[in-house]
Amino acid sequence: MIPIVLALIAIMILYACNNKLNLLPQGSLLASNVNNNSGVQGLLIGAYALLSGENVPGQNLGNGSGASNYVYGSECADDSYKGSSPGDQPDVIPLMTWSLAQSGTSSYLDEKWVVLYTGVQRANDVIRTVRLSPTISSADTTEYVAEARFLRGYYHFEGKKIWNNFPYVNEYISYSNGNLDVPNYATGAYINIWPQIEADLTYAMNNLPGTQSNIGRVNKWAAIAFLAKTYMYEHNYTAAKPLLDQIIASGTTSNGIPYALEPIYESNFNPAQKNGSESVFACQTSVNDGSSISTNGGNGDTGDELNFPYNHGPGCCGFNNPSWNLAQAFKTDANGLPFLDGSANNPPLVSDPSGPWTGTVDPRLDWAIGRPGEPYFDWGTIDSTWIRDVPDDGLFVPKKNGYALSQQGTYSSTETVFWGAAEVDANNINICRFADVLLWDAECEAQIGSLDKAEGYVNMIRQRAANPTGFVYLNATYDASNSTYSPQTTPGDKYSVKPYPAGAFVANGQGYAISAIQMERRLELAMEGQRFFDLARYDNGTGSMAATLNAYVSVEKNRSGFYKVNSTATFTQGTNEYFAIPLVELDAENSTGKVYLKQNPGYQ
């Protein structure tokens, strides 16, 4: 976390929560103790701490609240399976089979809801408290409020994209004001909170500095990126495009590094190289800092603690196995381009033991997915024993949240208070990368601007992927300091990724360009918890998401993997694009008999 993050241990014990939208503190602080610079900064650290999705006092959070959104974004789409054995973490199953008729049947949803509103409350506490101070300067007040409003906007954005009808809670909602029951429905319609999210992020954009003294604190460029992302979700390309253009031309990281793609793709997922030129905004992590003494896993990435190969590599637990469908997406044709017509999902299959694909593949495949015959960093060569349950889990293991054997103990926890110390690492969770920005702008250009510019942005991503220094190599030593193998003699497969030929987007038209951009997002952001939300955004009421995911299941149920044993899964258009509001929240908000919180359409 940011350098003063150890203060969060003290901050966190000040908070407890129930299931209301505005969480009530069980204890309280004298205003005089916190309405000064150090006090407000401590409250602000507490608001940042919830980016991890963990460590809410009084809550026994599991794996449904982590920052990576791997359950919702990857497992509930076509990127990955639940993993492990069928009876392990069963609350995921109704989510990823889109069969959750009763909202109270999955604890995962309430974990995420509680974390997001705890983050909202902490951001509101900063805004309320800073206004009470007679000693904080006007400039500091503006910045603290800007950071808090960014975080408040971000937490509401997360809730909006997961549930859509997610109530907006500002600093004026409080127990003392007697207005805790915030509705999501009024005058016969659900309440749209995009304008409030826009307002928070606009304030942050206009009032945050370009650089920060502490890595991890949001700067104006990250605020601009998230405002642009908000417009992308509203399909307001006209508003998003100039913001994205500005970021690409002039944006910098919080420590002043001009935004640029990392030369080596894997550098984005290596704990030794975090906070580099591609990091727009990330959940900061650290280990072996004493924090796990007071919290369950402390400041490390506990949200992904289950997502390692089974009894190999860092050890435990065999969850979040990449799907067969995702692996096939990395096939490339004779020109080094992806198959945009869906034919890549046809046999022969990548890594199929009965007759594998022998053509070329995109080299990003072996950084996003660990597969048989390929090295897992410096831990050894993957085989079927790395999979907990091959009939249910397929043949692949996740890699982007992993770390090298040579990094164990430095970038993984050695604090034994937590049950699985080795599974808690200091690998930042990428919330937004510069590659994301480039692909959003490519999408804007394809929709309302220049197809040539859109092609140029996509090709920047593909040219980085084609850098042979960043390939996986066999019979080689992995250098975890720079994410490269040596000697670079035998590539891990027949790698071929090439840029689209000049003028291809114009020659083939807008539809082709948009398909290429969407495919590039899938390849570049694979296993980063983005896929479900991208599909929902693309859908925009057209039914494309249902078509994609029902087609996915119709094929996957005939392969070793999750849908072989859950073959009746069906995605329902108009319902499953968003998740069910947790029953415990509905009961709490509507306990007086008046409906403040209304369930999403299609759920009971």
C-alpha positions in Angstrom: 0.0 0.0 0.0 1.1 3.6 0.1 3.9 4.3 2.6 1.6 5.3 5.4 -0.6 2.3 5.0 0.3 0.7 8.3 -1.9 3.4 9.8 -4.8 1.5 8.3 -4.5 -1.1 11.1 -5.5 1.5 13.6 -8.0 3.1 11.2 -9.8 -0.2 10.5 -10.6 -1.0 14.1 -12.6 2.2 14.2 -15.1 0.8 11.8 -17.8 -1.9 12.1 -20.7 -2.5 9.9 -24.1 -4.0 9.4 -26.0 -4.6 6.2 -27.5 -1.1 5.8 -26.5 1.1 2.9 -24.9 3.5 5.3 -22.9 1.4 7.7 -23.2 2.4 11.4 -20.1 2.7 13.5 -20.1 0.7 16.7 -17.7 3.1 18.3 -17.0 6.7 17.6 -14.1 9.2 17.5 -14.0 12.6 19.0 -14.1 15.1 16.1 -11.2 16.9 17.7 -9.0 13.8 17.2 -9.5 13.5 13.5 -10.3 17.0 12.1 -6.6 17.8 11.4 -4.2 16.8 8.7 -3.0 13.5 10.2 -6.5 12.5 11.2 -8.1 13.2 7.9 -5.2 11.4 6.1 -5.8 8.4 8.3 -9.5 8.4 7.4 -8.5 8.7 3.7 -6.1 5.7 4.0 -9.1 3.8 5.4 -11.0 4.6 2.3 -8.2 3.5 0.0 -7.9 0.3 2.0 -11.2 -1.0 0.7 -9.9 -1.1 -2.8 -8.6 -4.5 -1.9 -12.1 -5.7 -1.2 -10.9 -7.2 2.1 -10.4 -6.5 5.8 -13.8 -5.1 6.9 -13.9 -5.4 10.7 -16.9 -7.4 11.9 -17.3 -9.1 8.5 -16.2 -12.6 7.6 -15.5 -11.9 4.0 -14.6 -14.7 1.6 -13.6 -14.5 -2.0 -16.5 -12.6 -3.5 -15.2 -9.2 -2.6 -11.7 -9.1 -4.0 -10.5 -6.2 -6.1 -9.8 -8.4 -9.2 -13.5 -9.3 -9.6 -12.4 -12.7 -10.9 -15.6 -14.4 -9.9 -17.9 -11.9 -11.6 -15.7 -10.7 -14.5 -14.0 -14.0 -15.5 -15.8 -17.0 -14.1 -19.3 -15.7 -14.8 -18.3 -15.0 -18.4 -16.3 -17.3 -20.8 -12.8 -16.7 -19.5 -12.6 -19.2 -16.7 -14.3 -21.9 -14.6 -14.8 -21.9 -10.8 -12.1 -24.6 -10.4 -11.3 -26.9 -7.4 -13.9 -29.6 -6.8 -17.7 -29.2 -7.4 -18.5 -28.9 -3.7 -15.8 -26.3 -2.9 -17.1 -22.7 -2.8 -20.6 -23.7 -4.0 -21.9 -20.2 -3.8 -20.1 -19.5 -7.1 -22.1 -22.1 -9.0 -25.5 -20.3 -9.3 -23.6 -17.1 -10.3 -21.7 -18.7 -13.2 -24.6 -20.8 -14.3 -26.8 -17.7 -14.3 -29.4 -19.6 -12.3 -29.7 -17.5 -9.1 -33.4 -17.2 -8.8 -33.3 -16.2 -5.2 -30.8 -13.5 -4.3 -30.0 -14.8 -0.9 -28.5 -18.1 -2.2 -25.0 -16.7 -2.8 -22.9 -15.1 -0.1 -20.5 -13.7 -2.6 -22.8 -11.0 -3.7 -23.3 -9.6 -0.2 -19.6 -9.7 0.4 -19.1 -7.4 -2.5 -22.0 -5.2 -1.6 -20.7 -4.7 2.0 -17.2 -3.9 0.9 -18.4 -1.3 -1.7 -20.6 0.5 0.8 -18.0 0.4 3.5 -15.7 2.1 1.0 -18.4 4.7 0.2 -18.9 5.3 4.0 -15.2 5.9 4.5 -15.0 8.3 1.6 -18.0 10.2 3.0 -16.3 10.3 6.4 -13.4 12.1 4.9 -15.6 14.7 3.2 -17.6 15.3 6.4 -14.6 15.5 8.7 -12.4 17.7 6.6 -15.1 20.4 6.7 -14.9 20.5 10.5 -11.2 21.3 10.6 -10.1 24.9 11.5 -6.5 24.0 10.7 -6.4 22.2 7.4 -5.5 24.6 4.5 -7.9 25.3 1.7 -5.6 23.6 -0.8 -5.3 20.4 1.4 -9.1 20.4 1.9 -9.7 20.5 -1.8 -7.3 17.6 -2.5 -8.6 15.4 0.3 -12.1 15.9 -0.9 -11.0 15.2 -4.5 -9.4 12.0 -3.5 -12.4 11.0 -1.4 -14.8 11.8 -4.2 -12.8 9.8 -6.7 -13.0 6.8 -4.3 -16.7 7.4 -3.7 -17.2 7.6 -7.5 -15.2 4.4 -8.1 -17.0 2.4 -5.4 -20.4 3.4 -6.9 -19.1 2.7 -10.4 -18.2 -0.9 -9.3 -21.7 -1.3 -7.8 -23.4 0.2 -10.9 -21.6 -2.2 -13.3 -22.4 -5.3 -11.1 -26.0 -4.5 -10.1 -27.0 -1.5 -12.3 -29.7 -0.4 -9.8 -27.2 0.5 -7.0 -28.3 3.4 -4.7 -26.0 6.4 -4.5 -25.0 7.5 -1.0 -23.4 10.9 -0.4 -22.0 12.5 2.7 -25.4 13.9 3.7 -26.8 10.4 4.3 -26.2 9.6 7.9 -27.7 8.1 11.0 -27.9 11.5 12.6 -29.8 12.9 9.6 -32.3 10.1 9.8 -32.1 9.3 6.1 -30.3 6.0 5.9 -33.0 4.3 3.7 -31.7 5.3 0.3 -33.9 4.1 -2.5 -33.0 2.7 -5.9 -36.5 3.0 -7.2 -38.9 6.0 -7.3 -42.0 7.1 -9.3 -42.2 3.8 -11.1 -38.6 3.6 -12.3 -35.2 2.7 -11.1 -32.9 5.6 -10.3 -30.0 6.2 -12.6 -26.8 7.1 -10.6 -24.5 7.8 -13.6 -24.9 11.6 -13.2 -23.7 11.4 -9.6 -20.7 9.2 -10.5 -19.8 11.6 -13.3 -20.0 14.5 -10.8 -17.7 12.8 -8.3 -15.1 11.9 -11.0 -15.3 15.3 -12.7 -14.6 17.0 -9.3 -11.6 14.7 -8.8 -10.4 15.4 -12.3 -10.5 19.1 -11.8 -9.0 19.2 -8.4 -6.3 16.5 -8.1 -2.7 17.1 -8.9 -0.9 15.4 -11.8 1.6 13.7 -9.4 1.5 12.5 -5.9 4.2 12.1 -3.3 2.8 8.7 -2.3 2.6 6.0 -5.0 -0.9 4.5 -5.0 -2.8 7.7 -4.4 -5.0 8.8 -7.3 -3.9 11.6 -9.5 -5.8 13.7 -12.0 -5.0 11.4 -14.9 -6.5 8.3 -13.2 -9.6 10.4 -12.5 -9.8 11.4 -16.2 -9.5 7.8 -17.1 -12.3 6.7 -14.9 -14.5 9.5 -16.0 -13.9 8.4 -19.6 -14.7 4.8 -18.5 -18.0 6.0 -17.1 -18.8 7.6 -20.4 -17.8 4.4 -22.2 -20.4 2.5 -20.1 -23.0 5.1 -21.0 -22.0 4.7 -24.7 -21.2 8.4 -24.8 -18.2 8.2 -27.1 -18.3 11.9 -27.8 -17.6 12.7 -24.2 -15.1 9.9 -23.7 -12.9 10.5 -26.7 -11.4 13.9 -25.9 -10.5 12.7 -22.4 -8.8 9.6 -23.7 -7.0 11.6 -26.3 -5.7 13.9 -23.5 -4.5 10.9 -21.5 -2.6 9.4 -24.4 -1.0 12.7 -25.3 0.0 14.0 -21.9 -0.9 11.6 -19.0 1.5 10.4 -16.4 1.5 7.9 -13.5 1.1 9.3 -10.0 4.9 9.4 -9.7 5.3 11.4 -12.9 6.2 8.7 -15.4 4.6 9.4 -18.9 2.1 6.7 -19.7 3.4 4.1 -22.1 3.0 0.4 -22.7 5.6 -1.7 -20.9 8.0 -3.2 -23.4 7.4 -6.7 -21.8 3.8 -7.7 -21.4 4.4 -9.7 -18.2 5.9 -6.7 -16.5 2.3 -5.6 -15.8 1.8 -8.7 -13.6 5.2 -9.0 -11.9 5.3 -7.8 -8.3 8.9 -6.7 -8.8 7.9 -4.3 -11.6 4.6 -2.9 -10.3 3.7 0.8 -10.6 5.4 1.1 -14.0 4.6 3.2 -17.0 1.4 1.3 -17.8 -0.2 1.6 -14.4 -3.1 4.1 -14.5 -4.6 3.0 -11.2 -4.0 -0.1 -9.1 -4.8 -1.6 -5.7 -1.5 -1.4 -3.9 -0.3 -4.5 -2.0 2.5 -5.4 0.4 3.5 -8.3 2.5 5.6 -9.0 5.6 4.8 -5.5 7.0 3.2 -6.7 10.2 -0.3 -6.0 9.0 -1.6 -9.6 9.1 -1.1 -9.6 12.8 -4.3 -7.5 13.1 -6.1 -8.4 9.9 -6.8 -11.6 7.9 -4.0 -11.5 5.4 -3.1 -7.9 5.9 -2.1 -5.7 3.0 -1.4 -8.5 0.6 -3.7 -9.7 -2.2 -6.0 -12.0 -0.2 -8.8 -11.7 -2.8 -6.9 -14.0 -5.1 -5.6 -16.4 -2.5 -7.3 -19.4 -4.1 -6.2 -18.8 -7.6 -3.0 -20.8 -7.8 -2.2 -24.2 -9.3 -3.2 -27.1 -7.1 -0.4 -28.3 -4.9 2.2 -26.9 -7.3 3.9 -23.5 -7.6 2.9 -21.3 -4.6 0.6 -24.2 -3.5 -3.2 -24.5 -3.0 -6.0 -24.2 -4.3 -6.8 -24.8 -7.9 -9.5 -22.2 -8.5 -10.2 -19.9 -11.5 -9.0 -22.2 -14.2 -8.9 -20.6 -17.6 -11.5 -22.1 -20.0 -11.0 -24.0 -23.2 -12.8 -21.2 -25.0 -10.3 -18.6 -23.8 -7.3 -20.7 -24.8 -8.6 -21.1 -28.3 -9.1 -17.3 -28.7 -5.3 -17.0 -28.8 -4.9 -19.0 -32.1 -3.6 -16.9 -34.9 -3.9 -17.3 -38.7 -1.2 -17.3 -41.4 -1.0 -13.5 -41.1 -0.5 -13.5 -37.3 -4.0 -12.2 -36.7 -6.8 -13.5 -34.5 -9.8 -15.4 -35.9 -12.7 -12.9 -35.7 -15.3 -15.3 -37.1 -15.5 -17.6 -34.0 -13.8 -20.5 -35.9 -10.9 -20.5 -33.4 -13.1 -22.4 -31.0 -13.4 -25.3 -33.4 -11.0 -28.4 -33.2 -8.2 -29.0 -33.2 -7.8 -27.3 -29.8 -4.8 -25.7 -28.2 -3.2 -28.2 -25.8 -5.8 -30.9 -26.6 -4.0 -34.2 -25.6 -5.8 -36.2 -28.2 -4.7 -34.0 -31.1 -3.6 -30.4 -30.4 -3.6 -27.4 -32.6 -0.3 -27.2 -34.5 -0.7 -23.7 -35.9 0.5 -20.4 -34.5 -0.7 -18.7 -31.3 -0.5 -15.3 -29.8 2.4 -15.3 -27.2 0.2 -13.6 -24.6 -1.4 -17.0 -24.3 1.4 -18.3 -22.1 1.4 -15.4 -19.8 -2.4 -15.4 -19.3 -2.8 -19.1 -19.1 -0.6 -21.8 -17.6 -0.9 -24.9 -19.8 0.6 -28.4 -20.0 4.2 -28.5 -21.3 4.9 -24.8 -20.5 6.8 -23.4 -17.6 5.1 -21.7 -14.7 7.7 -19.0 -14.2 10.6 -20.9 -12.5 8.5 -23.4 -10.5 8.6 -26.2 -13.1 6.7 -27.5 -16.1 2.9 -27.7 -15.9 1.2 -31.1 -16.3 -2.2 -32.5 -15.3 -1.2 -32.9 -11.7 -1.3 -29.1 -11.3 -5.1 -29.3 -11.8 -7.3 -30.3 -8.9 -10.1 -32.0 -10.8 -9.4 -32.3 -14.6 -13.0 -33.4 -15.5 -14.4 -30.3 -13.8 -11.5 -27.8 -14.3 -10.0 -28.5 -17.7 -6.2 -28.4 -18.3 -5.2 -24.8 -17.6 -4.1 -22.7 -14.5 -4.2 -19.0 -14.0 -0.9 -17.0 -14.1 -1.5 -13.3 -13.9 -1.8 -13.2 -10.1 1.2 -15.6 -9.6 4.8 -15.0 -8.7 8.2 -16.7 -9.2 9.8 -19.2 -6.9 12.7 -16.8 -6.7 10.3 -14.2 -5.3 8.8 -16.4 -2.6 9.3 -14.8 0.8 10.0 -11.4 -0.6 6.8 -10.8 -2.6 4.8 -13.5 -0.8 3.8 -13.5 2.9 5.8 -15.3 5.5 3.5 -14.2 8.3 1.8 -17.4 9.5 -1.2 -15.8 11.2 -3.0 -16.3 8.0 -3.8 -19.9 7.0 -2.2 -19.7 3.5 0.6 -17.3 3.8 2.3 -18.3 0.6 -0.9 -17.6 -1.3 -0.9 -13.9 -0.2 1.4 -11.9 -2.4 2.4 -8.3 -3.1 1.2 -8.4 -6.7 -0.8 -5.2 -7.3 -4.3 -5.6 -8.7 -4.4 -3.7 -12.0 -7.7 -1.7 -11.9 -6.8 0.3 -15.0 -3.8 -0.1 -17.4 -2.7 2.2 -20.2 -3.6 -0.6 -22.6 -7.2 -0.3 -21.4 -7.1 3.4 -22.3 -5.7 2.8 -25.8 -8.4 0.2 -26.5 -11.2 2.5 -25.2 -9.9 5.2 -27.5 -9.7 2.7 -30.4 -13.4 1.9 -29.7 -14.3 5.6 -29.7 -12.5 6.2 -33.0 -14.3 3.2 -34.5 -17.6 4.5 -33.4 -17.4 8.2 -34.2 -13.9 9.0 -35.5 -11.1 7.6 -37.7 -10.9 3.8 -38.4 -7.2 4.4 -39.2 -6.6 5.8 -35.8 -8.5 2.9 -34.2 -6.3 0.5 -36.1 -3.2 2.3 -34.9 -4.1 2.0 -31.3 -4.9 -1.7 -31.6 -1.6 -2.2 -33.4 0.3 -0.6 -30.6 -1.0 -3.3 -28.3 -0.2 -6.0 -30.9 3.3 -4.7 -31.6 4.2 -4.9 -27.9 2.9 -8.5 -27.8 5.1 -9.3 -30.7 8.3 -8.4 -28.8 10.3 -11.7 -28.7 12.2 -10.6 -25.6 8.9 -11.0 -23.8 8.0 -14.5 -25.0 8.0 -17.6 -22.8 10.9 -19.9 -23.7 11.5 -23.6 -23.0 14.7 -25.0 -21.4 15.5 -21.6 -20.1 16.0 -19.7 -16.8 13.4 -17.2 -15.7 14.6 -13.9 -14.5 11.9 -12.5 -12.2 13.6 -9.1 -12.0 12.6 -8.3 -15.6 10.1 -11.0 -16.7 12.4 -12.6 -19.3 13.8 -16.0 -20.0 17.3 -16.8 -21.0 18.6 -18.3 -23.3 15.9 -17.2 -25.7 16.4 -20.1 -28.1 13.3 -22.3 -28.0 10.0 -20.4 -27.8 7.2 -22.0 -25.8 5.1 -22.5 -29.0 4.8 -21.3 -32.6 4.3 -17.7 -31.6 3.0 -15.3 -34.2 1.2 -12.0 -33.5 1.3 -9.2 -36.1 -0.3 -5.8 -36.6 -3.3 -5.4 -38.8 -2.2 -4.4 -42.3 -2.3 -0.7 -43.0 -5.8 0.3 -44.0 -7.4 -3.0 -42.9 -10.0 -1.4 -40.7 -11.1 1.1 -43.5 -11.1 -1.7 -46.1 -13.2 -4.0 -44.1 -15.5 -1.5 -42.5 -16.7 -0.4 -39.1 -18.2 -3.8 -38.1 -14.8 -5.5 -38.7 -13.0 -2.8 -36.8 -15.2 -3.1 -33.8 -14.9 -6.9 -33.8 -11.1 -6.6 -33.9 -11.1 -4.1 -31.0 -13.3 -6.3 -28.9 -11.2 -9.3 -29.6 -8.1 -7.4 -28.7 -9.6 -6.5 -25.4 -10.3 -10.1 -24.7 -6.7 -11.2 -25.5 -5.0 -8.3 -23.8 -7.1 -8.3 -20.6 -7.7 -12.0 -20.4 -8.2 -13.3 -16.8 -8.2 -9.7 -15.4 -11.9 -9.7 -14.3 -13.0 -7.6 -17.2 -14.7 -10.0 -19.7 -18.3 -10.2 -18.2 -18.5 -6.4 -17.9 -17.2 -5.8 -21.4 -19.8 -8.2 -22.8 -22.6 -6.4 -20.9 -21.3 -3.0 -22.1 -21.2 -4.2 -25.7 -24.7 -5.7 -25.5 -26.6 -2.4 -24.8 -29.9 -4.2 -25.1 -29.1 -6.1 -28.3 -29.0 -9.6 -26.9 -25.3 -10.1 -28.0 -24.2 -11.1 -24.5 -26.8 -13.9 -24.2 -25.9 -15.1 -27.7 -22.2 -15.2 -26.8 -22.5 -16.9 -23.5 -25.1 -19.5 -24.5 -23.0 -20.4 -27.6 -20.0 -20.7 -25.2 -21.9 -23.2 -22.9 -23.3 -25.2 -25.8 -19.7 -26.1 -26.8 -18.0 -26.2 -23.4 -20.4 -28.8 -22.0 -18.9 -31.3 -24.3 -15.3 -30.6 -23.0 -13.6 -31.4 -19.7 -14.5 -28.4 -17.6 -17.1 -26.8 -15.5 -20.0 -26.9 -18.0 -19.5 -30.6 -18.6 -21.1 -31.1 -15.2 -23.3 -28.0 -15.3 -24.6 -28.5 -18.8 -28.0 -26.8 -18.3 -26.6 -23.3 -17.7 -28.6 -20.8 -19.7 -28.0 -17.0 -19.8 -31.3 -15.1 -19.9 -31.4 -11.9 -21.9 -32.7 -8.9 -19.9 -31.8 -10.4 -16.5 -28.3 -11.9 -16.3 -26.5 -8.9 -17.7 -26.6 -7.8 -14.0 -26.5 -9.7 -10.7 -29.2 -10.1 -8.1 -29.3 -7.6 -5.2 -28.5 -9.6 -2.1 -31.6 -10.7 -0.2 -30.1 -9.7 3.2 -29.8 -6.1 1.9 -33.4 -6.1 0.6 -34.6 -7.4 3.9 -32.7 -4.8 5.9 -33.7 -1.8 3.7 -37.4 -2.8 3.4 -37.8 -4.0 7.0 -40.5 -1.4 7.8 -42.7 -2.6 5.0 -41.9 0.2 2.6 -39.9 -0.7 -0.4 -36.7 1.4 -0.7 -34.6 -1.2 -2.4 -36.2 -3.0 -5.3 -34.8 -6.3 -6.7 -33.4 -6.2 -10.3 -35.7 -7.4 -13.1 -35.9 -11.2 -13.5 -34.9 -12.1 -10.0 -37.3 -13.1 -7.2 
